[in-house]
Amino acid sequence: MASQHRCGLRLVLSVCGAVLAAGIVSSGWVAAQTTPKPPDQERPAETEDAARLYERAVGYEKGSGGVQKDEREAARLYRRAADRGYAKAQSSLGFLYEHGLGGLDKDENEAARRYKLAADQGDARGQHNLAVFYENGRGGLTKNPAEAARLYRLAAEQGDAHAQYALGDAYHNGRGLKADESEAARFYRLAADQGFAPAQSTLAAFYETGRGGLQKDEREAVRLFRLAAEQGEPRAQAELGVFYAQGAGGLKQDEREAARLFRLATDQGNPNAQYNLGFFYENGRGGLQKDEHEAVRLMQLAAKQGFPPAETDLGVFYVQGLGGLKQDESEAARLFRLAADQGYPNAQYNLGFFYENGAGGLPKDTREAERLYRLAAERGFADAQAALARLRASR
């Protein structure tokens, strides 16, 4: 049974899904985009212009403009400018409250208040960060995807790349807006053209699969993944590694480069990279020495994040008792079910095999086996198609 089961799972390097981490949009916007001027040697009078106070605060927050980094002084100056109604200072002060920086206690309610003051004055950063709070129900605000989308749009129309990406994500996933992949692609492109790495990565995935009204173009996907990967974007590193492993998208096959990229993304917790690096260790590829224990460790990291290929392969390790794991078909069945419930055809086939044979602590149930085989067969999984034909012929 073990050999048939292993055959059912083909460990194929694949780009899993169009968006791996669209998820929650981070409000970790950089403190400011203004280049500060060197501050005066002494503190200016209380009548100093609010814009000048803001510029000086930026200098202290970033440690630029001839001063050492001092977040407490930055917070003091942001507050002085904010008290004079300066919108950018309201946003920056809100960011410090959101993250508990500059000697301020973390206070998301105060952060939301500051973001709203800035947003009401048309500040793009305030609009974006307030939208994040509405999207996730933070800062004492009721979760409201439609209001989040409205605010993202206001900021996106001002050319804010973070908001353009977030609005594309809202269209992509139908959050607060009617799902529209073509419109999603349009906003992803606007953000990508500004060099925003998450947008470059997501737009690359659209080109790879021909989504959002875009013609399938693996070379363009590789170009965009590379741009994002060079900025340290983990999803792009993982996906570019897959292209190198397969020799696709106009790239010469280079498993060592693939392994290097997988490791970079693995170190940032990307489950696709953890899975593929584990696969390389399992099989001694990419210049790595075969190490099933390290393969198991990496598969477990990815499986804990709910990554279906890792759950499935880890289940195979439990079936066979490999990589230092004690043979445990019940744990294998549990992992197969987790992946099967996410629509992963390899896991559906393996779980069907368990039901057909009454393995893994499951009752023998040919009807359930046939159902699972059918689900996998509909996704083009050849072993499931053969198993389904065999069951039907045996009636």
WOCORRA-V674795 format. One record per helix or strand of 3 or more residues. SS is the DSSP state (2 for helix, 1 for strand). FROM is the first residue (numbers start at 1). TO is the last residue. If there is no record, write none. Layout:
{{SS/FROM/TO} {SS/FROM/TO}}
//
This chain:
{{2/2/8} {2/50/62} {2/71/83} {2/87/99} {2/108/120} {2/124/136} {2/145/156} {2/161/173} {2/181/192} {2/197/209} {2/218/229} {2/234/246} {2/255/266} {2/271/283} {2/292/304} {2/308/320} {2/329/340} {2/345/357} {2/366/378} {2/382/393}}
//
